[in-house]
Amino acid sequence: WSGDSMALSAGDVPTMYAVLANSLSADEATRHPAESALAQCEPRPGFCSCLLEIISARGSSCREDVRLLATVYFKNSINRYWRTRRDSYGISNEEKDHLRKNLLLNIREENNQIALQLAVLISKIARLDYPREWRDLFSILAQQLQSADVLASHRVFMVLFRTLKELSTKRLAVDQRNYAEITSHLFEYTWNLWKSDVQTILQNLSMLSQRNDLDSILEQSNDLILICDRWLLCLKIIRQLIFSGYASDSTTAQEVWQVREVCPTVLSAIQSLLPYYSSFKDKQAKLWEFAKRACTKLMKVLVTLQGRHPYSFVHQTVLPATVDFCLNIITNPEQAGASFEEFLIQCMVLVKTVSECKEYKPSATGRVINQSAEPLSLEQKKKNFAAVASDMLKVVLPGDRVVLLCNILIRRYFIYTAKDLEEWSENPESFHHEQNVVQWTEKQRPCAEALFIVIFENYRELLAPVVVSILREAMSVSPPLETDVTSGMLLKDAAYTAAGHVYYELSNYLSFNEWFHGSLSIEISNGHPNMRIIRRKVALLLGQWISEIKGDTRKLVYRALVALLQDNDIAVRLAACSSLCYLFQESSFSELDLFECLPTCWTMCFKLTEDVQEFDSKVQVLNFISVLLEHVGDKVIPFASQLSQFFQKIWDESAGESLLQIQLLTALRTFVSSLGYQSPLSYHMLMPILQSGVNVDSPDALNLLEDSVLLWEATLSNAPSIVSQLMDLFPYLVGIVNRSFDHLEVGVNIVEDYTIFGGSEFLKSHGTSLANVLDTIVGNVNDKGLLTTLPVIDLLIQLFPQEAPPLISSALQVLTWLVTWSQVWNVQMILHHSDLFIHANL
């Protein structure tokens, strides 16, 4: 492979195989030397060729795990050595040619894991070499497809998918033109094979659904499962080609014909496959899982294509048909045989994205009628597409269907299931976060809520009375003092969810004061364990309706939420904590009311932090404490000791949890600022935390340094004087500045604070450290950095005209050189800081 004396050759393959095998050994004495040997071999020419020989060797004499490990080392070597590097031998062009050629001869790999790794490493090489050094890549793959068996074609499509996905991330214009060319060559063949495979699959599923000996049939022939997998790979490729092979039509207004070709067929495939979800549910796990997965993937393709090419989606066989189908699934999933969550979510996602699609919003001027020979402008084309889409959606979503959808979403999808309530009982904390924090596309209820918000926004005048009607119905069947978990209570929870999301419109139909006094306040005070469902929802609702809470009712709401901080259920307490945050951040909140409930708030926050276990919960409580601190100012002083103990405890318990400690450092900054000149009350807790945070050699420096430096600055700004503990921190600034200039501005402010408040004692104690800091900055930063630093040098010389110049002479000499040789500095710096140069005799 190479004439280099350091190169590995074919004769080294057996040794390489043995070393790889040893590196998999459970015996540390065997494994460590093998791993070291591999690390030494990696940069040598011929290493990847040796690995490819091992990967290509098949049979009983070659272990599968060793071959798999060889693919992993090969893949990592591509990342590190494929591109020419000065500090390594790298991989020669001759070896690269050899590897590219032989990789494509070894695609037909029976082991799934090895096949996947081969596909990934080919895609990584393609990203670097296609088309310049590997122009025939796709033509060779296409040739292999012509005469391939099912396994070989499956592997080729695996390579194609991974390669297309990798190439799609290249965004230069020339790369996008290359991708468009690939699309023109590959689409037709892949699409025809996909259509052929779907017929084969449907015929087989139809036959198998009538048989009882499914397992034995599938064991005898693996081809059907392979065809199913190949079909899903083809689907991914088709999606990738249409998505990345063309610029989005929302920009170009150029129709992508493949969207109209593919989408109706995909929709038809979903309709044909859905019944098999029920057919195989209790009969054959593999086929049932395939039907479920296939339907979900197909719907995701429709969602993706609509998002990428919304105008091409505007066709009678695409947009209305797809939306109509999804609405039928959402409103009656059992009848369609599609009552599985993943598929329902995708149907909701499609209706939501179509409903909020800005390209489908009709223009005020309406459709453009072209009566001249001139072609329509881009904006005129877009207006026409929008008008057609709007008309289609009016037909498929008439008023009565919108009302039905609204009812179904609230009465069916917002309702807690028995499983939900069981999860709540088992872990209320986790349940709360899953409901509130989870990504809306991942769970059915958050997805239904997101769809409801969009639908309501589009049809608010039609739907506001509907939501109010459901709310009143629910309140009538579930009185405030109810204690049993009835269907009425669950409906009320769902209605409150809806009312919380669309408060901005319902306030025209409901008086919040009447609602609060007549129901909400009574429900909050109903402490029965089953009423936690309503108590939690009311707690969230009060945060959502914040803008409608007026007059004396506001004080009652504060008290009610503070009372809920003492609830027996953690999910209720966290909901109250969340809403209190909103209330205290709202512009019209009453500080007087806050001060009244402050002692209870602190106590309950401390207690809540002790009771919760999850990171999200602790962060939520810390955020609430930060909000309280921002608003109470010096009223926090009586609680300084309690808060210091609390912060110390949380810091100690959060060792190793950098994300939580970052939140804590932020809260401490607010605490110090609120204490003002009384901040020394916290020093016994604060100083060790600061010392650890600003030490660049501490284990968590990478994560905590930025927030620690900001806390250091805040501590100095609020210090009545610089005590010895604060003075002793200054040398840590040397390490911070030597490490990087990311914190330069804050660092300069810190130097300024020490200079002004530390006086001659500071200069005497830390003059050497100060000189190191300024030398590092002045000698290495850009113009902006120097502009930031010069005022503090100016200040030093003005305050200490005798002591400072000799101390920082090195930095001043660099400044002299800059003034002498740089025209920029002659203009900017002398004008801004002429006193500096005069006082320093420059």
C-alpha positions, 0 to 999 in steps of 0.5 A: 500500500505504501513504500513508507518504512513506517507504513503498515502492509498486508503482512501486518493484517494478522497482527492487527487482527490479534491486537483488535481482538485483545482490545476487546478482552475483559482482562485489563492486562491484555486490553490496555497494551492492545489499546495503546498499540492501536493508538500508535498505529492509527496515524501510520499509512496503511492502517485503514487498509489493514482494517479494511482487509479485516472487515472484508474477511468473512467466515468462522475464522473471523470474529464478528465483534473484531470486524465491527471494532475494525469498522469503528476504528476505520470511521474514526481514522477518516475523521482524524486523518483523511484530510492532509495534516501537517502533524501526521503521515495521514492517508496517501492519495494512492491508499485513498483510491484503494480504500474507496474502490474496495469499500464499494466491493464490500457493501453486501454485508450480512451483519447489520451493525457492520453494514451500518458502520460501513454505510456511515464511513462511506458517507463520511468519505463521500462528504470530503471527496465527492465529486472531485475525487469520487465522481463515480460513487453514485454510478457504481452504486446504481450499477450494483442495484441493477443486478443485486439480490434483496440483501445487496440492494438493501445495503446499497440503499443503506449507503445511499441514505447515509451518503445523501444525508451527509451531503445534504449538510453541505450548503455552498451553491456548488454543493447544492447544484451537485445535490440537484444533479444526484436527485435527477439521476436517483429519484426515478429508480428509487421511486419506482422501486418503492412503489413496486415494494409497497405492492409486494408488501401489501400482498404479503401482509394480506396473505399473512393476515389470514394465516395462523402460522405466521412465525414459522413462515417468517422464520423460513423467509427473511426476504419480506422483513428485508424488503420492508426495511429496504422500502423504509430506506427508500422512503427516507431517500425519497424524502431526502432527495425532495427536501434537499434536491430543491430550494424551498418553494416558499422562496422560489414559488417554483413547484416541485413536481415530485411533491404532487407525485409522491404525496398522494401515493404515500397517503394511499399507502398509509390508508392501506397499511393502517388496518394491519396495525389492528390485524397483527396486534396480538398475532405477530409482533414484528409485522405489527411493529412494522405496520405501526412504524411504517404509518408513522414514518409515512405521515412524517414524510407528508409533514416534512414535505409540506413544511419544505415545499408548502406551495407544491403541497397546494394541489387538489390531490394533496392538501385537502385530501391529506388534511381531511384524512388527518382530521378523520383520524383525530376525530375518530381514531378507532374507526380508522384503526389508528388509535396509537399515539405516535401516528395520532401525534403526526396527524395533529402535527400536520393539521397544526403546521398547515393551519399556521402556515404563513404561505397559506394566509390569503393576501388582502388583495386576493388572487392575481388574474394575469391578463397580459402576456407578461409572466407573473412576478414572484409575489403574484405567484405566492398570492395565487398559491395562498388564495388557492390554499385558503379556499381548499382549507375553507372547504375541508374545514367548514365551521361545523368541523372546526367546532367538532375538532375543538370539542374532540381536542378538549373532551378527548385529548385533554382528559387525563387517563387512568395511566396518567393519574397512576403516573402522577401518584407514583411520581408527582414531580416527574409527572409535573415536568412531563406535562409542562416541559416536554416537547409538544411533538413528543406526547399526545396531550401537549401536541393536542394542546398546541393544535388547539391553540392554533385552531382557536387563533384562526377561528377565535370568534367561532370557538370562544363561545364553544370553549365557554360553553364547555367550561360552564358545563364542566363546572356544573357537573363538577362542583367545587367541593367535589372529592371523587375523581369523576368524569366531570372533574376530569372534564373540568380539568380539561376545560380549565386547560383550554381556558388557560391557553386562550385567556386573551379571548375568553376575558371578553366572555368571562369575568375573572373576579366572579369566576375566582370568587365563585369557583376557583378560590373554593377549589384551591381550599378543597384539600382533599387528595383527589382534588390535587387535579383541580388545585394544580390546574387552578395554580397554572391557570392563575399564572396564565390569566395574570393580565386579567387579575385586577384590584383586590382580587390580586392580593387574594390570588397571591395568598392562594398561590402561597397557600398552594406552596404548602400543598401535600402534592409536589406537582401542585406546589411546583405549579404554584411556584411557576405561577408566582414567578409570573405574577411577581414579574408582571409589571403591575404586581404589588410590592406591598402584597409581596412583602406580606407573604415574603416570610412564608415564601422563603420558608416554603421555597426552602422546604420545597428544595428539600423535598424535590429530587429532579434537576428541573424542580431545583432550577424552578425553585432557584428561579423563583428565589431569584425573582423574589430577590430582584423585587424585594431589594434591601427587604431581604436583609432580615432573611440574609442568614436563612438564605445564606444557609440555604445557598450553602446547603444547595451548593454542597448538595449540587457538587458535580452538577454544573448546570444546577450550580450555574443557576445557583451562581446566578441567584447568588449574584441577585442575592448580593445585589439585593443585600447591597452594602450589607453583603458582608453578611453573606461572606462566610458562605460566599467566599469559598464558593467564589474562590472555587469558581474563579480558580481556573484549575478547579474541575468545574472551571470550564462550566462555572467560570463565566458566572463566577466572574460575574458574581465576583464583579457583583460582590466587589460592586456591592462591597462597602470595603475590600476585606482581606478575603476579597483582596486574596482573590485577585491573583486568580485573575491572572489565570483567568486572563492567561486562559482566554479573553472571553471575560475581558470586560468583566475582568477590567471592571474587577481591576478597576474596583480593586484599584479604586477601593483597594488603594495602595494596599492593593498595589502593594499586595498584588502589584505583580499580579496586576502587572501580569494581567495588564501585560497579558492583555495589552500584548495580545488583545485586538483594538476593541480589547485595548479600548476596553483596557486603557481606561483602567491603565489611565486610572492607575496612573492618575491615582498612583502617578509615582508607583504605577508607571514602574510597576506596569512599565512592560505594558506601557512600553507595548503601548508606546510601540503601538502609538509609534507604529500604528496609525490607528492608535495615533488617531484613536488612543491619543485622542481618547487617553492623552492624559495617560501618555502625558502622566506616563511620560510616553 
